[in-house]
Amino acid sequence: MKIKHAIAVIASAVVLPWGALADGLDESRVKELVLEAIRENPEIVMEAVSILEQRQAEVAELARADTLSNQRNLLEQDPNAPVLGNPDGDVTVVEFFDYNCPYCRRAMDEVQGLLDDDPNVRLVYREWPILGEGSVFAARAALASRNQGKYEEFHWAMMGMKGRAGEASVLRIAEDIGLDVDQLQKDMQAPEIDEHIATSMNLSKSLGFNGTPSFVIGKALVPGFVEKNKLVEIIDATREERE
């Protein structure tokens, strides 16, 4: 597919600038001219691929900047997203995660340490279940646990579990922490849960994230596992920018 796009780039960059010559040419003739140019200068294929990649990177960067600018309120203040830490904190950390992501589980200690050390951090969780049906079930159960006031307890228990999250293991943890499992399963079908997950999918795509965990802190996009000291560094820089 990339080569096809590169050919299109070559057609626009090599053939069409000929102006009058390009006027009136049909598609087959354009293709002939492109192939002729490639035979004479095969290196232009790689140049075209490079141009294409640069254009795609520029488009992706514009999309990220647009999301950070125009959807900041949705990222940080979505009433349909769980909030931990200080709800009135001066810096908001947004984490996209999946309960079956081993790096998210590793990040749990880093995030907990951050919240313990900094009472002014506001943590927004975006459930982003991308690792199979078990992840989707876990995310829906976690979001539904809000109706019983146990999201935080359920979240930490899920992050600390052994093995993969699936229906049986999720419901066992729910029962262990005192959730009404029958009510939980009913609440899991609520439309606001569909909305939260769909919003997470859309935001993560716009931000260019391709895996979990991924963090948004101010203007910083932080994909992948990150240690607490790095989170602190970014938070400090975000506070300095606002002074």
Steps between C-alpha positions, in 0.01 A plus 500: 500500500785739581653439155167584334490825693860565404412458132228760548754732658734446207217575258425829674862596567662383177243492221232754577735797554575482127199726458385510140632151433289359782186678377269259324698187585287201584573277798675230299739752344579646841583151627728443200686821574533408867638154417742654252620743766549212746699292249730792430530603865404207729617691806199730469279222639677521835492878481126484440453263793696742719282790382187297569617407851582864572155610384334232713706605803399863447132406476527289817674784686227743397236253623676467837534875539135549407388241756711653778371847417136445412420193709690592814177526698391154389839355587521652847142579608284227351237433769478144368864422586614379844718740700748396769741703707402859575187594300604866537867441420695758304636250244297231325656173390293301251586131469371271224530140616388139463465256790674227299799719415807384699660843465189662646531271799865593536401866482256455789773537764637808324157664486416410859834640613431819310162545666648426843781754456311781327164598651433743216482248217165425344495163320246432225464142385398412147407135469640393163439124462701398195631156599200278441159413639630456854628857496163628381317308774743632763464859382122480500499349849736766633291782358183341634653476848469879522128455569593322824772749592784247466683595182833580664501188716398284206758663272796437730383144565477434127842650436648279769342175380699202375433370151273638233180686570198311374138465601561247779800677654337843475182387672701320768688820583174695496354261756817507711483879543132490591329602177147383428593285202147465362452878504846550355419282200182696437683832529765382253248541218439870566541734198745724686743207507479464123555873474809498723668221305412654162639835615821332614536335160445828315731705721781245491483486121507878469797518736691238303522249784542140388533320831454510874580657733501848348493827691400858429646762734448858391650524151702181542400170342673209671450159335608186683615411848658788688656515845377733771799734482428564132135572578612742770735673255220553247257618768754750632559631147125533447466703819788727398338569163186622675680743734 
